[in-house]
Amino acid sequence: MQIDYEAIGNRIRQIRVEKQWTQAFLAEKSGIEPSNISHIERAATKLSLPTLINIANALEVTLDELVYGNLVKSDHISVKIIDELLSDCSSEELMAVAEIVKTTKNILRNR
């Protein structure tokens, strides 16, 4: 199995930006050189497990949230993402989304 370092870097960047953190701030919180954060986010370098753990702890996320997409068993992360997306929906929006999901599921299964 190949590890998708680009996906991991993109996820780190996405979470960092959502928190409105600079690369320098993440570097300081994680004890990693700022240039390394840039390299990791651009997948210009492979990151070690200790580095990944430091970044996850700094961002206050789980390792599987960072490596999501590289894991065979990641349903719980998918459910968490969906839950976060739906958390601010009205009842009408939830019903519309449920109908869209139902239709999409049928299309995917009938390919």
C-alpha positions in Angstrom: 0.0 0.0 0.0 1.2 3.4 -0.9 0.8 6.2 1.6 -0.7 9.3 0.0 1.5 12.0 1.5 -0.2 14.7 -0.6 -3.6 13.8 0.9 -2.1 14.0 4.4 -0.4 17.3 3.7 -3.7 18.7 2.3 -5.6 17.6 5.3 -3.0 19.2 7.7 -3.3 22.4 5.7 -7.1 22.3 5.7 -7.3 21.9 9.5 -4.6 24.5 10.0 -6.4 27.0 7.8 -9.8 26.2 9.5 -8.2 27.1 12.8 -6.8 30.3 11.1 -3.3 29.3 12.1 -0.1 30.2 10.2 2.4 27.6 9.3 4.7 29.3 11.8 2.2 28.9 14.6 1.6 25.2 13.8 5.4 24.7 13.8 5.8 26.4 17.2 2.9 24.3 18.7 4.2 21.1 17.3 7.9 21.7 17.8 8.7 21.3 14.1 10.7 23.7 11.9 8.3 26.1 9.9 10.0 25.0 6.7 9.2 21.4 7.5 5.5 22.3 7.9 5.6 23.8 4.4 7.3 20.7 3.0 4.8 18.4 4.7 1.8 20.3 3.4 3.2 20.3 -0.1 4.1 16.6 0.2 7.7 17.5 -0.6 8.9 15.3 2.2 7.7 12.2 3.9 6.9 12.7 7.5 7.7 10.3 10.3 5.3 8.9 12.8 6.6 11.1 15.7 6.2 14.2 13.5 2.7 13.1 12.5 1.8 12.6 16.2 3.3 16.0 17.1 1.2 17.7 14.4 -2.0 15.8 15.4 -1.5 16.8 19.0 -0.9 20.4 18.1 -4.0 20.5 15.9 -6.0 18.6 18.5 -7.1 15.9 16.1 -6.7 12.2 15.9 -4.1 10.5 13.7 -6.8 8.8 11.7 -8.3 12.2 10.9 -5.0 13.2 9.3 -4.4 10.0 7.4 -8.1 9.6 6.4 -8.2 8.2 2.9 -5.1 6.0 3.6 -7.0 3.8 6.0 -9.0 0.8 4.9 -11.3 1.2 7.9 -12.2 4.9 8.2 -16.0 4.8 8.3 -16.1 6.6 11.7 -14.2 9.6 10.1 -16.7 9.7 7.2 -19.6 9.8 9.7 -17.9 12.5 11.7 -17.4 14.6 8.6 -21.0 14.2 7.5 -22.2 15.0 11.1 -20.2 18.2 11.1 -21.6 19.2 7.7 -25.1 18.7 8.8 -24.8 20.2 12.3 -26.2 23.6 11.3 -28.9 22.4 8.9 -32.6 23.2 9.3 -35.2 20.4 9.3 -36.0 21.2 5.7 -32.4 21.1 4.7 -31.9 17.8 6.4 -34.8 16.3 4.6 -33.4 17.6 1.2 -30.0 16.2 2.0 -31.5 12.8 3.0 -33.2 12.6 -0.3 -30.0 13.5 -2.2 -28.1 10.9 -0.2 -30.8 8.3 -0.9 -30.7 9.0 -4.7 -26.9 9.1 -4.8 -26.7 5.8 -2.9 -29.1 4.2 -5.4 -27.1 5.5 -8.4 -23.8 4.2 -6.9 -25.2 0.8 -6.2 -26.8 0.4 -9.6 -23.8 1.1 -11.7 
